[in-house]
Amino acid sequence: MTVPTLARAIGRFVSQLRYPQVPPAAVTLAKLGLADCIAVMVAGNREQAVATLHATLKTLGGPAESTLYFGRERVSAPSAA
């Protein structure tokens, strides 16, 4: 018998989880967190640090296979991630 790793145990739990099982308070908090994340990305999109990051990512090269958020620039998938 093998002892499951934490990652495997969490993966099994998540893969079997269904929406009705999630407490309403958790759903509300998850929606708030997602909305906050998107709002921060929109608000910071024109900051100098973001422009510097985009310029740096362009210099890394690779196939132009993925877009950066809120723009038309394309960089490699690892750079976009």
Residue frames as qw, qx, qy, qz and C-alpha x, y, z in Angstrom:
[[0.000, 0.889, 0.458, 0.000, 0.00, 0.00, 0.00],
 [0.428, 0.262, -0.013, 0.865, 1.37, 3.41, -0.95],
 [0.137, -0.656, -0.425, 0.609, 0.79, 6.57, 1.01],
 [0.372, 0.772, 0.374, 0.356, -0.77, 9.25, -1.20],
 [0.379, 0.046, -0.097, 0.919, 1.12, 12.49, -1.51],
 [0.076, 0.551, 0.395, -0.731, -0.50, 15.72, -0.44],
 [0.218, 0.340, -0.396, -0.825, -0.71, 16.85, -4.06],
 [0.240, -0.107, -0.899, -0.350, -2.42, 13.59, -5.06],
 [0.088, -0.469, -0.791, 0.384, -4.86, 13.83, -2.15],
 [0.142, 0.534, 0.137, -0.822, -5.76, 17.43, -3.01],
 [0.221, 0.213, -0.640, -0.705, -6.08, 16.53, -6.68],
 [0.172, -0.274, -0.941, -0.099, -8.44, 13.67, -5.87],
 [0.001, 0.548, 0.589, -0.594, -10.53, 15.92, -3.60],
 [0.176, 0.491, -0.121, -0.845, -10.78, 18.69, -6.20],
 [0.195, 0.099, -0.786, -0.578, -11.53, 16.32, -9.07],
 [0.189, -0.383, -0.904, -0.008, -14.48, 14.89, -7.15],
 [0.010, 0.418, 0.409, -0.811, -15.79, 18.23, -5.88],
 [0.119, 0.561, 0.666, 0.478, -19.03, 19.46, -7.40],
 [0.011, -0.422, -0.022, -0.906, -20.43, 22.99, -7.32],
 [0.599, -0.592, -0.289, -0.456, -23.38, 22.19, -5.01],
 [0.804, -0.322, -0.371, 0.335, -20.89, 20.92, -2.42],
 [0.394, 0.221, -0.183, 0.873, -19.12, 24.28, -2.18],
 [0.167, -0.636, -0.562, 0.502, -20.44, 26.46, 0.64],
 [0.240, 0.877, 0.344, 0.235, -22.14, 29.67, -0.59],
 [0.303, -0.916, 0.133, 0.228, -19.72, 31.80, 1.45],
 [0.600, -0.298, 0.533, 0.517, -16.78, 30.17, -0.36],
 [0.462, 0.551, 0.549, 0.427, -18.38, 30.86, -3.75],
 [0.011, -0.983, -0.178, -0.040, -18.94, 34.50, -2.79],
 [0.457, -0.752, 0.318, 0.353, -15.34, 34.86, -1.61],
 [0.621, 0.017, 0.588, 0.518, -13.98, 33.21, -4.77],
 [0.334, 0.770, 0.438, 0.322, -16.03, 35.58, -6.97],
 [0.196, -0.975, 0.018, 0.105, -14.77, 38.57, -4.99],
 [0.586, -0.503, 0.451, 0.447, -11.17, 37.40, -5.31],
 [0.563, 0.313, 0.578, 0.501, -11.49, 36.91, -9.07],
 [0.156, 0.917, 0.306, 0.201, -13.13, 40.32, -9.53],
 [0.375, -0.876, 0.174, 0.248, -10.38, 41.93, -7.43],
 [0.647, -0.207, 0.522, 0.516, -7.66, 40.23, -9.48],
 [0.443, 0.573, 0.510, 0.465, -9.14, 41.44, -12.77],
 [0.062, -0.982, -0.173, -0.047, -9.62, 44.97, -11.39],
 [0.504, -0.703, 0.311, 0.395, -5.98, 45.13, -10.30],
 [0.605, 0.081, 0.562, 0.558, -4.81, 43.95, -13.74],
 [0.269, 0.792, 0.419, 0.352, -6.93, 46.60, -15.46],
 [0.247, -0.965, -0.032, 0.082, -5.85, 49.37, -13.08],
 [0.519, -0.637, 0.413, 0.394, -2.16, 48.54, -13.36],
 [0.787, 0.420, 0.387, 0.235, -2.11, 47.85, -17.09],
 [0.401, 0.850, 0.013, 0.342, -0.59, 51.24, -17.97],
 [0.544, -0.801, 0.204, 0.145, 1.99, 51.32, -15.18],
 [0.258, 0.790, -0.550, -0.085, 5.67, 51.70, -16.11],
 [0.431, -0.368, 0.819, -0.088, 6.54, 48.40, -14.42],
 [0.767, 0.341, 0.521, -0.151, 4.14, 46.57, -16.74],
 [0.554, 0.810, -0.156, -0.114, 5.63, 48.29, -19.81],
 [0.061, -0.697, 0.715, -0.011, 9.11, 47.27, -18.62],
 [0.627, -0.087, 0.764, -0.126, 7.98, 43.68, -18.14],
 [0.753, 0.579, 0.272, -0.154, 6.42, 43.56, -21.62],
 [0.360, 0.837, -0.406, -0.069, 9.62, 44.95, -23.17],
 [0.291, -0.519, 0.801, -0.068, 11.70, 42.38, -21.30],
 [0.746, 0.151, 0.626, -0.168, 9.46, 39.51, -22.38],
 [0.668, 0.725, -0.023, -0.169, 9.85, 40.55, -26.03],
 [0.147, 0.769, -0.622, -0.026, 13.63, 40.23, -25.76],
 [0.600, -0.290, 0.733, -0.139, 13.41, 36.63, -24.58],
 [0.290, 0.306, -0.737, -0.528, 12.37, 35.46, -28.02],
 [0.304, 0.148, 0.926, -0.169, 10.55, 32.27, -28.84],
 [0.028, 0.395, 0.750, 0.530, 7.44, 31.67, -30.92],
 [0.245, -0.046, 0.144, -0.958, 4.78, 34.38, -30.79],
 [0.313, -0.224, -0.892, -0.236, 2.09, 31.94, -29.70],
 [0.308, -0.617, -0.677, 0.258, 0.36, 33.62, -26.75],
 [0.028, 0.746, 0.129, 0.653, -1.08, 37.07, -26.16],
 [0.233, -0.049, -0.564, 0.791, -0.39, 39.16, -23.12],
 [0.023, -0.672, -0.711, 0.206, -3.49, 40.30, -21.29],
 [0.096, 0.882, 0.262, -0.381, -5.23, 43.48, -22.47],
 [0.011, 0.717, -0.425, -0.552, -3.09, 43.79, -25.56],
 [0.843, 0.494, -0.074, -0.198, -2.17, 42.47, -28.94],
 [0.064, 0.696, -0.715, 0.019, 1.46, 41.66, -28.15],
 [0.983, -0.009, -0.131, -0.129, 2.39, 38.02, -28.61],
 [0.080, -0.673, 0.721, -0.142, 5.18, 36.17, -26.83],
 [0.423, 0.110, -0.899, -0.021, 6.08, 32.56, -26.13],
 [0.677, -0.497, -0.453, -0.298, 3.69, 30.60, -23.94],
 [0.673, -0.308, -0.447, 0.503, 6.17, 30.33, -21.03],
 [0.210, 0.102, -0.112, 0.966, 6.75, 34.10, -21.14],
 [0.391, -0.425, -0.306, -0.757, 3.01, 34.81, -21.20],
 [0.706, -0.446, -0.550, 0.005, 2.45, 32.52, -18.23]]
